[in-house]
Amino acid sequence: MALTFTGRCVSGESHDKVRSLMRLGVRVQSAVACGITSKGPWRSSKTPGINQALSNAYLKRQGLYELRDGWVKLTILSETPSALASCVALPSASMLTCADPQAGCCGG
């Protein structure tokens, strides 16, 4: 059974994309629009339907590593010990705040 949307028939690889997006909670209209596009994967990744289906939270649950977290850890490791002394760790391990804004810690 092929899905139809505004006169276009969705079949083959596009049909698989549409079904996968709908399984991830994307509305039919957005899923079809993302499924029938001729854009490549890089450009398609910026569309609202793909962003809804593959949110950062979903990707984290799938075990993928967030580059921002790695960057924060590297930035903290490269700080001098005296600058780190004026940084205060918040409950989230990836967030720091400066106790002394003049100290120039935490990239500030």
C-alpha positions in Angstrom: 0.0 0.0 0.0 1.5 3.3 -1.0 0.8 6.5 0.9 -0.6 9.4 -1.2 -0.1 13.1 -0.4 -1.4 15.9 -2.6 -1.5 13.8 -5.7 2.0 12.3 -5.3 2.5 8.6 -4.7 5.2 7.6 -2.2 6.9 4.3 -2.9 10.2 2.5 -2.5 12.9 4.1 -0.4 10.7 7.2 0.2 8.0 5.0 1.6 10.5 3.5 4.1 11.6 7.0 5.2 8.0 8.1 5.7 7.1 5.0 7.7 10.3 5.4 9.9 9.6 9.0 10.5 6.0 8.3 11.5 7.1 5.6 13.9 9.3 8.2 15.6 6.2 10.5 16.1 6.4 12.8 13.1 3.0 13.9 11.7 2.0 12.4 8.3 2.3 15.7 6.4 5.8 16.4 7.7 6.9 12.8 7.2 5.8 12.7 3.6 7.4 16.1 2.9 10.7 14.8 4.3 10.3 11.4 2.6 9.8 12.7 -1.0 12.4 15.4 -0.9 15.2 15.3 -3.4 17.6 17.0 -0.9 20.6 15.0 0.3 20.9 13.7 3.8 23.0 16.7 5.0 20.5 19.3 3.8 17.5 17.2 4.9 18.9 17.0 8.4 17.9 20.7 8.9 14.2 20.1 8.2 11.7 20.3 11.1 10.4 16.8 10.5 13.9 15.2 10.8 14.7 17.4 13.8 11.6 16.3 15.6 12.3 12.6 14.9 16.0 12.7 15.6 16.2 15.1 18.5 19.3 15.4 20.7 17.4 13.5 23.5 16.6 10.6 21.1 20.2 10.4 19.8 21.5 10.4 23.4 19.1 7.5 24.3 20.6 5.7 21.3 24.0 6.0 22.8 25.5 8.6 20.6 28.0 11.1 22.0 27.2 14.8 22.0 30.2 16.8 20.6 29.4 19.7 22.9 29.9 17.6 26.0 33.3 16.5 24.7 34.3 20.1 23.9 33.3 21.3 27.4 35.4 18.5 29.0 38.4 19.4 26.8 38.0 23.1 27.6 37.9 22.3 31.3 41.0 20.1 31.1 42.9 22.8 29.3 42.2 25.4 32.0 45.0 26.3 34.4 44.6 25.0 37.9 44.4 28.6 39.3 41.6 29.4 36.9 39.7 26.2 37.8 39.9 27.1 41.5 37.5 29.9 40.9 35.0 27.8 38.9 32.1 26.2 40.7 30.6 22.9 39.5 26.8 22.8 39.1 24.7 19.7 39.4 25.1 18.9 35.7 28.7 17.7 35.1 28.9 19.5 31.9 28.0 23.0 33.4 30.4 25.3 35.2 29.9 28.8 36.4 32.5 31.3 37.6 32.5 32.2 41.3 34.8 35.1 40.3 34.0 36.6 36.9 37.3 38.5 36.9 39.2 35.3 37.1 38.5 34.5 33.4 37.7 30.8 34.1 35.4 28.6 32.1 36.0 30.4 28.9 34.5 33.6 30.3 
